[in-house]
Amino acid sequence: MPNREEVAYFGAGPASLPTTVLEESAANLLNFEDYGRGISEISHRSATATNIINSAKANLVKLLDIPEDYEVLFMQGGGSGQFSAVVYNLVSVWVERRRRKVEEEIKANGSDQTDEQVKEQVLQTLKKEVAEDLKMDYLVTGSWSLKASQEAASLIAPGNVNVAVDARGSDKMFKTIPAEETWKLTPTKREGGKGSAFVYYCDNETVDGVEFPSFPKVLEPQSENEEDERIVVADMSSNFLSRQVDVKKFGVIFAGAQKNVGMAGITIIILRKSLLPPSTAKPPTDILRALNLPRTPVTYDYATIAKNNSLYNTLPIFPVRIAELVMRDLLTEFGDKKISGQQEVADKKATLLYEELDKWPQAYTVVPDKSARSRMNICFRVGGADAEKEKAWLAEAEKKGLLALKGHRSVGGIRASNYNAVSLDATEKLVKYLKEYAQSQQ
């Protein structure tokens, strides 16, 4: 039976974790800080659990230089749960901002209406605006952003979802990110429109191997005016903590922990505080019902989770502890470089793999276009996508201790997930096999 050092694991998630983190956390399971009980047995309401949560948050703030006007949450439900949570919370923000504006305009006109009459007028105006103006913009560049857009359509209505980008080609595959000038975003007030509730994209598409090379220029902040603000939401589940991020450009960032920062069980959310009370109150439940819009389930409610330091319900502390240790070790390893240090490593590993694949066009075909190749999920085909050749390639890779390289079931092929815990040595072993196989096919 091989040990951990004898195999290289390229699974897409759950992914590898640093051995040192596993060793320390394994000991924590038996007896945490000489308490006589393991970390999974202690109360999530205890001071110990609170210290772990606060330490994990502090580590993340340091790594990404998160500004003070942002909140860090730990939630459950995975990235897929956030497909729903984003819609629930940000549609509510959109409604409340519209409700507040309409109410202020009515009162500013000096109306002598009663409170109930004002409320009814507000409601009728909101009904019209929901029908005509409520839009959620989605950049669909892969399987996960497609699923997210479909969830939004299911929760609200298809007519409220604006697919500003659909990157599927004639073969229905996601291989590139269309040029920004082709995107059909809902115009802001400055652009002659009324804006959207949010703009959603998946920064790195795990299934398809497509990654945004940088923050889209067209989504750069226009002004501090709410009517010109595009609230940008990014699913960073599979490239989180692999490169520097300018957090200020986002309203919401979320990431399932099980790729680069920990194990399945928690989702990390970085959220602009202006989207929370008291800056933006939650709209009254009766208003949402009258508008036929869903009320946010309490365990997905950002305001409730933030108010309770992520402890409204029972948060699994062990996955938070693992994330805390992973981030602690990144800070220790890279020092003042922080995440830019990890980015250098990630870029180097991806470059090694793509350069080797491109050397042997008769043996390998990289699926995504060069302009949108993921550094985290390297997707390619073997032997012109010949099923038998790919099966043989995978079998030989496994013999060499190169594990979990099979592509996602929906697209097939080969996928090397090159997450942070995949060492440079492991990447070099895969590069060596790529070369040996290609030479054998000449």
C-alpha positions, 0 to 999 in steps of 0.5 A: 500500500503506497503512502502519501508521498508515493502518489500524486493526487489530482482530484477535482474536489474534495482535493488534497490537503497538506500532510502537515495540516492533516497530521495536526488536525488528526491529533485535534480530533482526539484531544484538542488543546489538552481538553480531553475531548476532540475538536468535533466534540466541543460545543460550537458555542464554546469560547474555543470554537469562537477562537477558531472561527475568529482566527480563521477569519483573521488569517483570511483577512491578512492573506487577501487584504480584505478591507474593514467594510467587508464581513467574512462568513462561514456557512454550509450548503457548499457552492451550490447552496450559494447559487440560491443564497445569492439570489435570496439575499441580493434580490432582497437588497434590490427590493429594499433599496427600491422600496426605500427610494419609492417611499422617500419620493412619496413623502418628499412630495408632501403627500397627506396620505396615511401610512397604510396608503403610502404602503399600498402605493409603494407596493403597487410601484414595486410590483411594476418595477419587479415585473419590468426592471428586476434583472439578474445578470449571469455570465455563463462560461461553464457548467457551474455558472449555467447551473447558477443561472438555472437556479435563479430562474427557478427561484424567481422567474426565467424572465428575471434572468439576463444571460449576458454571456453564453459561451457555449460553442456550436458543439455545446462545449465551454471553451472560451470567454467571449470578448467583453464588448459582446456582453449584454449586461443590463445597463446602469442608470449612467448607461441609460438603464436601471441596473440589475440586482447583481452580476454573477460569474464563476471565476474558474469553471472546474468542469470545463477548465475555463478561468477568467484571466483577470477581473473583467474591465466592464465590471469595474466600479462606475461610481458610488451611486447605488443606481450605477453600482454593479454588485459583482458576485463571484464563485471562486470555489476552485481558484480561491487563494490561488491568486491575488484578488482585489476584494473591493471590486466585489459585492460577494465572493464565495468558495466551497472550502474543499478545493484549496482551503480545506475539506467539504462542510463549509463555504466561505463568504466575503461580503460587503457590509453595505449589503447588510443591516443597518446600511441595507435593511431586510425588506418586510416579509409581507412585502416580499410575499405580496411581490411573489418573491421568496423570503430568505431561509434563515440559514441562508440569510447573510444578515442573520449569519453575520450577526451571529458570527457564523453561529446561528446554527451548528457550524461544523468546527473541524472544517473551520479548523482545517481552513484556519491551519491551511491559511496559517501555513500559507501566511508562514510560508509566503510571509509578506508576499501573502497570496501573491507567493502562492500565485507564483507557484500556481502559475509555474505549475500550470505553465509546466503542464500546458507547455508539455501538452502543447509540445505534443499536438499529435498526442494531446489536445487542450480543450479550452482556448489559450485565452481562458485556460484554467491554472487550476483545472487542466482539461485535455484529450488524449489521442484525438479523444479516442475513448480506448486510448484515454482509458489506457492512458489513465490506467498507466497513469494510475500505475505510476501513482498519478491518481484521479485524472479522469475528466468530469463525467459530463464532458469526459477526457482528462482533467488534472486539478492542480490545486495549492496542495499539489506539490511542484514535485507532483506536477513534475511527475505528471509532466514526465508521464505526459512526455513519456506517453507522447514519445511512445506514440510517435 
